[in-house]
Amino acid sequence: MWMMGVKIVDYSAFYACIGLFRVEFGTDLETIGESAFDQCTSLRHIKMPSVIRIGSRAFQDCAFTELDLPKELEVVEECAFAGCPSLVRVSMPLKGGMIQRGVFLSCDRLSRIDLVGDIHDVVSSLHLEAWRNDMTNEIDRINRVLPLIPDTQDKTIVIQGWMQSVLNRIEHYKGEHYEILKEIMTIVELALWSAKLLGAEKDRDEKLTTTTSASTKNSSSSLEEDLSEKLKIDNEWNF
């Protein structure tokens, strides 16, 4: 089913439509309301490239194997994808507080989270390779942990903690990065001031040398004039 031009899907709009297999929205979509597709047990494919808010239990008990959530997404409310036993992979943005309680409750097969958005550009721009490696390792950590979580534990809690850990770490390294940039800028400013001082000293020395040379030249000329005058007088008296 194609739903181009739809902006909002209201509360329980497609509740328990068990024959619904595929839904595709256009770029106008902003909100999937509470329980909009709840109990659509045959729904395996959903495309929502611009959704901003997904309401509570919006896709509870659906048959997804993969979910691609857009970078514009801001909030996923309680139990939005709870009880999706076939769900294996989710791609989503990294935003603090975006995922609420029980979003992936009883998603026992969920084993991979891929981050979308600017996070990878931020990591690649960090100053030190050790920082970049540490961030990459922390981002990948969730995919090592998820397969080990027992079915009785809500994976949402683990994913929430991991997301906050990644955010905290990236903020730490961004702070360190800016501190290094500040130090570099200070060194550059000092180098520029030093260059200016050296230039000023060089100009002063050149002016002093020029003045001294001119003074010496003037003194020599004066001495020559005095000697010439004396010789002239001597010649006048020696006749």
ZIPEBEL-V287122 format. One record per pair of residues at least 24 apart in sequence whose ideal C-beta (glycine too) atoms are under 8 Angstrom apart, sorted by the first residue. I is the first residue (numbers start at 0). J is the second residue. Records with the same first field share a line. If there is no record, write none. Layout:
I=J  J
This chain:
2=28
3=27
6=30
7=32
8=32  35  36
9=35
10=34  35  54
11=35  37
12=36
13=39
14=38  39
15=39
16=42
17=41
20=44
21=45
22=46
24=48  49  50
25=49
30=54
31=57  58
32=57
33=57  76
34=59
36=61
43=85
52=76
53=79
54=79
55=79  99
56=81
58=83
59=83
64=88
65=89
66=90  91
67=115
68=92  115
69=115
70=115  116  117
72=97
73=97
74=99
75=99  102
76=102
77=101  102
78=102  104
80=106
81=105  106
82=106
84=108
87=111
88=112  113
89=113
90=114  115
91=115
92=116  118
93=118  162  165  166
94=162
95=162  163  166
97=162
98=155  158  159  162
100=155
101=153  155
102=155
103=153  154  155  158
104=153  154  155
105=153
106=154
107=150
109=145  154
110=142  145  146
111=142  145
112=141  142  145  158  161
114=138
118=165  169
121=169  173
122=169
124=176
125=172  173  176
126=175  176  179  180
130=172  175  176
133=168  172
134=165  168  169  172
137=164  165  168
138=165
